[in-house]
Amino acid sequence: MTAPSVGPPEPGEVSGTMIPAHEFTVVSRGFDQEQVRTYVAHVLAEVARLARDNWELRRRLETAEREAPDTTLADLRAELQRAMARLEQIEAERRLR
C-alpha cells in the first residue's frame, strides 16, 4: 500500500476516500486541527453527495436515452408535411363554408 500524498492531488484524482486519508505536514504554527477535521468531514460529505447525484443523473440519462423514440430527421419532415397538408385541407374547407 502506498503512503498518502502530502502534496496536492493531480487534476481529476480527488475521491471521497482520498480526502480523509490526506496528510498534512506538521509545522510549529498551523491550523486548529479540530477545525480542519470538521471542515474535512463537511467536504467529504459534500463529495459523497455529489458522487451520488452524479450516479443518479447518469442513471437517469441512460434510461432517457434508452427510452427515447428513434425519430429521424426524415420522420420529422414527413410528420411536418402531413401537418401542413391537414392545415391546407382545413383552410380549404373553411373557404367553402
N, C-alpha and C positions, 0 to 999 in steps of 0.2 A: 504494500500500500504506500502511495506517495504521501509526503508531508504536505499539509495545507500550505498554500501560497501566502506569502506576506505582501506581495506586490499586487497591483491592480489586475483584474482578470482581462483576458483578451476579449474584444467585442464578440458578443454572442455566446459567451461562456458562462454567464450568470445563471444559476439554477437555485431552486429552493434549498437544496442540500448543501450548496456551497456557502450560503450566507452564514449560518451558524458555525460552520467549520472554519471560516476565515480567521486567520490570526493576525494580530497587530503587534508591531514591535513595541516593547515596553520602554518607556523613557522616563526620566525623572519628573517631567511635568507632562500632563496629558489630560485626557477627558475623564470625567466621572464614569467609572466602569459600570455602575448600575444604570446610569442614563444611556450609555452605549448599548447595554444588554436590552434595555426596554425598547430602544429605537430599533435595534436589530430584530427583536421579536415582532414589532409592528411592521417592519419592511418584509420580513418573512411571511407574515400573514397576508400582506398585500400581494406578494409574488405568488403565493398559493392561490389566492382568489383570482388573480389574472390568468394563471395557468388553467384553473377550472373554467373560467369564462372563455378562454381561447379554445379549450377542448370542446365545450358546448357549442360555440359558434362554428367550429369546423364540422362537428356532427350535423348541425342544422343545415349547413351549406351542402354537405354531401347528400343529405336527404332531399333538399330542394332540387339539386342537380339531377338526382335520380328520378324524381317525380315530375320534373318539368316536361311539358309537352315537346315533342321533337318537331317544332314548327320551323319550316324553312322560309326563306325569302319568297320562293315561288308559291308556297302555300298562302302567305300573307298577301301577295299580289293577286292571287286567284280570289281570295276572300274579299278583297277590296273591289275587284271587278264585279263580283256578284252583288255587293252592296250598292255599287254605282248603278248597275242595271236595275236593281229593285227601286232605287231612288228615281231613276228616269221613268220607270213604269208608274210609280205613284204620281209623279208630276203630270204624266200624260193623262192619267185617269182624272186628276183634278181639273185639267183643262176641258175635259169632255163634259163636265157637270154644268 
